[in-house]
């Protein structure tokens, strides 16, 4: 595994955990991750993650 792959996996897992902890609330998850909402949306797209409503 390359460092790039490891970082990507860690980023994806952190996003998944933040979303789970906030009941898929984008605003709260972004705050928890200390990123903006638009950044979180970009990361969701990057990692192919969909929000279940």
Secondary structure, DSSP 8 states (H G I E B T S, - for coil): --HHHHHHHHHHHHHHHHHHHTTT-HHHHHHHHT--HHHHHHHHHHTT-----
